[in-house]
């Protein structure tokens, strides 16, 4: 991995006019990685811009954006994808662009790029970017520290997921030393919720369904539920933790209705592999957290989920389950 870091840093050092691409349904890691590189480019006197899916913005993470509107007065020469595991997560206008550099931590990464800096052992893409910036000799200021800390904190569930390592904590400690406002970042990411978000959560809890002797919990978040709660697109983010919090469940599936089907978020415990499950539906992610999209009506999608769950996880006796 050290060699990949060096090559990525060398690429950025030798080139200019970058466009950093984020995945759709913005989260802290893709935003944090993109904007930490953007602010580093300012220090390095290089031109860069961040592009999000259909100009999607995050109100919750508004502190990460530049104080002034970015005026793009240069011709983009290099597209760099950050935390993007698949081209389908990019806006249509960018899917056919040549990706010069791919920086990611998903083991299911399917991006074709001239240079790939992918490490599935990293808890977040921002961990990888941290080492790229160190290799570049960039002095990490408060703004960059906030970006990187946001990505690491959100992709580790505030440092409670199994992807957390000693390295993760050491990097976070460095970022706090560099000025990262860890208290307010975590407050905004995990604890602040709008009234409509709370209404949505109440509906999610009400609609939880249990299968296979409670070892699988499924919840469908339909458009009716979203509309009745008044929840915004951002309010609907990261609700998968609700189903995953049920203590007896080995697998939790949150299905959010979108155009022509449902966006599926899978969380697992013990031996169950969420990424293998989602690959059945051309999705992917991590062993404990993955996603995909399934076309169809609610009843049809539920049938597919239950069939795939039975085949993939097999739901062996609880006594035989080994936590890893």
N, C-alpha and C positions, 0 to 999 in steps of 0.2 A: 504493500500500500504506500509505503514511503516513496517509492519510485513514481507511482501514479501522481502523488501530491507534487513532487518536483516537476514532473512533466506538465501538469496543469498550471502551476505557477509560472513556468518558463513560457508557456503559450500566452498567458495573459501579459507577461512582461514584454514579450516580443511584438505583440499585436495591439490594435487599437480599434475603436468604433464598434463596441459590443452592444448586443441586445440580449438581456437576461430574461428568459422565458419562464413564467410560473405556470403551474397547473391550475385547471379550473377547480372551483369550490375551494377558494383560497384558505390556507391554514398558516399557522405561525412559521412553520419550517420553510415552506417555499418562499414566503414573503421575506422572512429573516435572511435566508441565504441570498436571495436576489438583491435585496437592498444593502446588505453588508458588502457585497461585491461592488454595487453601484457607488457607495460612499468610499470604498477603497480606491476605485478608479479616479475619483475626484482628487484624492491624495496623490495618486500616481500621474496626475495630469493626463488622464485618458478619457475619451468620450464614451459614454454608455447611457443606456436607457433600460427601464424595466417594463415589460409588457405582461399584462394579465389577461385572462380569458374574457373576451368581450368587455374589456376595460372594467372588470369587476373590482370593487374596492371593499375594504374592510373597515367598518366604523370602529369595531372593537380594538383593532390594532392601528388606529389612525396615527398614533405617535411615531410610527415607523416611516411614514412618508416624508418626502422633502418639504420644507416649509414653503417653498415657492414652486410653482408649476415648472416642470422640466420642459425646456424648449429644445426640440430635437433638430439641431442645425448641422447634422452630419449624415453621411450615407453609411448605413449599417454594413459592416464587413463580416462580422462573425456573430452567429447565434449560439448562445450558451443556455442549455436547459438546466434548471436547478430543481431537484426533488421531483422530477417528472419521470415516471416509470414507463409511460407509453405515449405514443404520438396522439392517441385518441383523447388525451387529456389537454391537448393544446387547441387553441382556436383554429378554425379551418384555414385561415390565411397563413398560418405558420406551420401547418402539417407537412407542407411540401418544401419547406426551407431546409437547406443543408445545415445540420447541427455540427458546429466545429468542436464544441466541448460539451460533454454531458457530465454533470456532477450530481450524484444520487446515492441513496443508501438502501434502495429496494432490491432484494435478491431476484425479483421478477422483472428487473429492468429490461425493456425491449427496444430502447432507443438505439438507432444506428447513428454513430457519430465518428468524426475523424479521430477524436481522442475521448476516451472514457475514464472518468475518475469515479468509480463506483465501489463502495465498501459497505456490504450488508451488515457488517459487524458494528458499524457506527450507529449510535442511537438516533441520530438526526443528520440530515444533510449539512446543517450548520456546524456540526462537529468537523466535518471534512473541510468546509470553507475556512474554519478557524485555522487549520493547519496550512491551508493554501496561503492565507494572508500572512501567517508567520514566515513561510518560505519566501514570500515576496518582500518581507521586511517592512510590511505596513504597520505603523504604530496604531494600535487599536484605540480609538477614542470612544467617548461615551455613546455616541450614536451607533457606531458599529457594534459595541458591546451590547447595547439594547437589542439590536437586530439578532445577533447570534444567541443571546440568552433566551429570547422569545422562542426561537426555533427549537432549541434544545428542551426548554421547559414544556412546551406544548406537545412535542413529539414523545415525551417521556411521561406524560400525565402528571406533570409537576414532580418528576423524579421517582415515580412509584412503579413504573412498568418494568418488566424483566429485561428490557433492552439496556437498562442503565448499567454502567460499568464504573470502575474507579476512575477511568479516563474521563467519563462524563462529568463526574463531580469535580475533578481537577480543573477541567476547562471552565465549568460554571464558576468555580472559585476565582479563577483568573479574570473572568469577565466582570465579576462583582468588584474585583480590585481595580479594573479599568473603568468602573463607573456605572455598570449596568444597574438600572433601577428595579431590582428583583422584586421588591414588595409590590409596587404598582403594576408591573408586568404580570405577575401571578394573580393579582387581584382582578385585573381586567380579563385575563384569559380564563380564569376558573370560577371566580366568586360573584362577579357582577352579572346580573341577569335582569332583563326587562320584564315588565308585567306580562307581556304576551308570551315571552319565553317560559315563564312559570306556568301559564295556562296550558302551553303546549306540553310541558313535562307532565302535568296532571293528566292530560289525555293519553300520553304515552303509557304511563303507569296503569291507567284504567284499561288499556287495550292489550296488555301483555298476555300472551297465550303460552301454555306449557305443554311440552311433548316428551315422549320417551322417559317417563317417570321423572319429569322435571329436569332432565339433563340437557334439554334444549328449550330455550325460551325465544319466542319470536314476537315481534311487534310490527304492525303495518301502520305507517304514518301516511294516511291518505290525504288527498287534496282537501277533502271536507274537513278533516281534523286541522290541517294547517290554516284553512280559511276561517274556521270557527274560532280559532285562538288568536287570529290576527298576526300570527308569527311572520317575520320577515325571512328572507333567504338566509341571512346570517343567524337569526334565531334558531334555525333548523340545524345548524352545524353542531357536531359533537354530541348529539343526543344518544348515541349508541352506548354511552356509559350507563344509561339507565337500565337497559336490559342486562348488560354485562355485570351489574352490581348484585344480581340475584345469586345468593350464596351457593345454591345447589346446582346451578347450570354449568355445564362444561363448555357449552357453545351458546352464544347469543347472536341473534340475527335481527338487525333493524332494517326494514324495507321502507324507503321513502318514495312515494309516488312522484314520478316525473312524466314527461311526455313519452307516450308509448310503452311505459313500463315502470320498473322500480329500481332505484339505486340501492344496492345491498351493502351493508356494513356488517362484517363478521368479527366477533371477538371470541377467543378461545382460552381455555385453561388446560393444564395437564398435557396429555399426549396429543391433543387435537391440533391440527395444522390448518389455520385459516387460509393461508395462501394456496394450499393444494385444493381446498374446497372451491375457492373462487376461480381457480384456473379452469375448472369445469365449465365456467361461464365466461371464459376469455378475460377474466380479471386477474388480480394478483395483489401483492403486498408483502406483509410479514407473517411469520408463523402464528403470532398471537393476534394480529390485526390485519385484515385485508378487505378488499371490496371488489364489486363487479356490478354489472347492469343486466337485468333480465327483462326481456320484453313480455308483454301480456297483461291480462287482467289479474286482479288480486288472487282469485281462487286458483287460477292456472299457475301463477308464480308460487303460491304457497305449496301446491302439489309438487312442483319442481324442487323447492327447497327441502321439503320433507324427504323426498326420494333420495336426493343427493346427500342429505345429512345421514340417512340410514346407511347408505353405501360407503361414504367417505369416513365417517367417524365410528361406525359400527356400534357405538355406545356399549362398550363392554361393561361388565359388572364394576360397580364403584370400587370394590376392594382391590381390583386389578389395576386401577389407575395409578400411574406414577407421576407425580408433579415434577416438572423439569424447569 
